[in-house]
Amino acid sequence: MAAFKIKQGDACIIPVKILMNGEPVNIGDVAEVEFRTGDIRKMYPADVTYDAENKTFRMPLRQEDTFTFPADDFVQFDVRVKFVGGTVIGTQKVTVFVTVDALSEEVI
């Protein structure tokens, strides 16, 4: 996942492709996925959807979520996959969100 900028107060969908041995993870083998960015925790399948055509998870961030990000800083992103059968494998924590301060802190 390439780094990109998010402004405090943005509402957006973050596409996340999870690879195992260089190939997209087989969604049929996945029981749950935990996505963490800053203090925000989103779970597949409860909060996050899966785009089968693009083999990409779609993690939504609400304005309320991004307002919690630090101003003019960065946020680390972490993913852990729980497979059918109980095995849990995490990815290396990476800095992907460079945050930009917002003048307005109102949800619109």
C-alpha positions as CSV (number, residue, x, y, z in Angstrom):
1,M,0.0,0.0,0.0
2,A,1.5,3.3,-1.0
3,A,1.5,6.3,1.3
4,F,-1.1,9.0,0.7
5,K,-2.4,12.1,2.4
6,I,-5.6,12.3,4.4
7,K,-6.9,15.6,5.8
8,Q,-8.5,15.6,9.1
9,G,-12.3,15.5,8.5
10,D,-12.0,13.5,5.3
11,A,-14.5,10.7,4.7
12,C,-13.2,8.1,2.3
13,I,-12.8,4.4,1.4
14,I,-9.3,3.0,1.7
15,P,-8.6,0.1,-0.7
16,V,-6.4,-2.6,0.9
17,K,-5.0,-5.6,-1.0
18,I,-3.6,-8.3,1.3
19,L,-1.0,-10.5,-0.4
20,M,0.2,-13.9,0.8
21,N,3.3,-15.2,-1.1
22,G,2.8,-12.4,-3.6
23,E,-0.8,-13.4,-4.4
24,P,-4.0,-11.8,-3.2
25,V,-5.3,-13.7,-0.1
26,N,-8.0,-16.2,-0.9
27,I,-11.2,-14.7,0.6
28,G,-12.6,-18.2,1.1
29,D,-9.8,-18.9,3.6
30,V,-10.5,-15.7,5.6
31,A,-12.6,-15.6,8.8
32,E,-11.9,-12.1,10.0
33,V,-9.5,-9.2,9.3
34,E,-8.5,-6.5,11.7
35,F,-7.5,-3.1,10.3
36,R,-5.9,-0.6,12.7
37,T,-5.0,3.0,11.9
38,G,-4.2,5.2,14.8
39,D,-6.8,4.5,17.4
40,I,-9.3,3.4,14.8
41,R,-10.2,-0.3,14.5
42,K,-12.3,-1.7,11.7
43,M,-13.2,-5.4,11.2
44,Y,-14.0,-7.5,8.1
45,P,-16.8,-8.5,7.7
46,A,-18.5,-6.2,10.2
47,D,-17.2,-2.8,9.1
48,V,-15.1,-3.5,6.0
49,T,-16.3,-4.9,2.7
50,Y,-14.5,-7.0,0.1
51,D,-14.4,-6.3,-3.6
52,A,-14.1,-9.7,-5.2
53,E,-13.5,-8.3,-8.7
54,N,-10.5,-6.4,-7.6
55,K,-9.5,-8.7,-4.7
56,T,-9.4,-5.7,-2.4
57,F,-10.8,-4.9,1.0
58,R,-12.6,-1.5,1.2
59,M,-12.0,0.1,4.6
60,P,-14.3,3.1,5.3
61,L,-13.1,6.1,7.3
62,R,-15.7,8.5,8.5
63,Q,-15.1,12.2,9.3
64,E,-15.2,11.3,13.0
65,D,-12.4,8.8,12.4
66,T,-10.1,11.1,10.6
67,F,-10.6,14.0,13.1
68,T,-8.8,11.7,15.6
69,F,-5.7,11.7,13.5
70,P,-2.9,13.9,14.6
71,A,-2.4,17.2,12.8
72,D,0.4,17.5,10.3
73,D,1.9,14.1,11.3
74,F,1.4,10.5,10.3
75,V,-0.6,7.5,11.3
76,Q,0.6,3.9,11.2
77,F,-1.5,1.2,9.6
78,D,-1.6,-2.4,10.7
79,V,-3.5,-5.5,9.4
80,R,-4.1,-8.9,11.0
81,V,-5.8,-11.8,9.2
82,K,-7.6,-14.6,11.1
83,F,-8.0,-17.6,8.8
84,V,-10.7,-20.3,8.9
85,G,-9.2,-22.8,11.4
86,G,-7.9,-20.1,13.7
87,T,-4.4,-19.1,12.4
88,V,-3.7,-15.4,12.8
89,I,-1.1,-13.7,10.7
90,G,-0.2,-10.0,10.9
91,T,1.4,-7.7,8.4
92,Q,4.3,-5.4,9.2
93,K,3.1,-2.1,10.6
94,V,3.6,0.6,8.0
95,T,3.2,4.4,7.9
96,V,0.7,5.1,5.1
97,F,-1.4,8.0,6.2
98,V,0.3,11.4,6.2
99,T,-2.2,13.6,8.0
100,V,-3.0,17.2,7.2
101,D,-4.5,19.6,9.7
102,A,-8.0,20.9,9.1
103,L,-9.1,24.5,9.8
104,S,-12.7,23.3,10.5
105,E,-13.3,20.5,12.9
106,E,-17.0,20.2,12.2
107,V,-18.7,17.1,10.7
108,I,-20.6,18.1,7.6
